[in-house]
């Protein structure tokens, strides 16, 4: 099983692009905090940074409503990519997001008051980590 569940704050605004095939893809980074007490009893905080990738229509929703500092919950799977630059192999690990829920109150939710942006339904997700045209729909996964 490959599943990551993260709650954190975006470290920068979402970057939204289109693939050559016209599919939307959003990328950003999210920070999570772990707090613990050291041997002297002092409170310590460790920050971890995670790269996110969101495909298809949800990428546009993610980019439209979230900004640097926005709190969000994401569910996805870990993916490691490799490429070569100047003869050196480089790797990055990212979370390919399948579901997300906004946790920062929306300043303009269409009702004039403060509320929360609606979560993106899982059935709107079409994703592909490949440029071969094959799309994965969560409804087609057999478990």
SULTACOR-V760862 format. One record per pair of residues at least 4 apart in sequence whose C-alpha atoms are under 6 Angstrom apart, sorted by the first residue. I is the first residue (numbers start at 1). J is the second residue. D is the distance in whole Angstrom. If there is no record, write none. Layout:
{{I/J/D} {I/J/D}}
//
This chain:
{{2/77/5} {3/76/6} {3/77/5} {4/75/6} {4/76/5} {4/77/5} {5/74/6} {5/75/5} {6/73/6} {6/74/5} {7/72/6} {7/73/4} {8/30/6} {8/31/5} {8/32/5} {8/71/5} {8/72/6} {9/30/5} {9/31/5} {9/69/5} {9/70/5} {9/71/4} {10/29/6} {10/30/4} {10/68/5} {10/69/5} {10/70/6} {11/29/6} {11/30/6} {11/68/5} {12/68/4} {13/67/5} {13/68/5} {14/27/6} {14/28/5} {14/63/5} {15/26/5} {15/27/5} {16/25/6} {16/26/4} {17/24/6} {17/25/5} {18/22/5} {18/23/5} {18/24/4} {18/25/6} {19/23/5} {23/56/6} {24/55/6} {24/56/5} {25/54/6} {25/55/5} {25/59/6} {26/53/6} {26/54/5} {26/59/5} {27/52/6} {27/53/5} {28/51/6} {28/52/5} {29/50/6} {29/51/4} {29/52/6} {30/49/6} {30/50/5} {31/48/6} {31/49/5} {32/47/6} {32/48/5} {33/46/6} {33/47/5} {34/45/6} {34/46/5} {35/44/6} {35/45/4} {36/43/6} {36/44/5} {37/41/5} {37/42/5} {37/43/4} {37/44/6} {38/42/5} {51/94/5} {52/94/6} {52/95/5} {53/96/5} {54/59/5} {54/97/5} {55/59/5} {55/127/5} {56/126/6} {60/64/6} {62/66/6} {66/70/6} {70/104/6} {71/103/5} {71/104/5} {72/101/6} {72/102/5} {72/103/5} {73/100/5} {73/101/5} {74/99/6} {74/100/4} {75/97/6} {75/98/6} {75/99/5} {76/95/6} {76/96/5} {76/97/4} {76/98/5} {77/95/5} {77/96/5} {78/94/6} {78/95/5} {79/93/6} {79/94/5} {80/92/6} {80/93/4} {81/91/6} {81/92/5} {82/90/6} {82/91/5} {83/89/6} {83/90/5} {84/88/5} {84/89/4} {84/90/6} {99/122/6} {101/119/4} {102/117/6} {105/115/5} {105/116/5} {106/114/6} {106/115/5} {106/116/5} {106/117/6} {107/114/6} {126/136/6} {126/137/5} {127/135/6} {127/136/5} {128/135/5}}
//
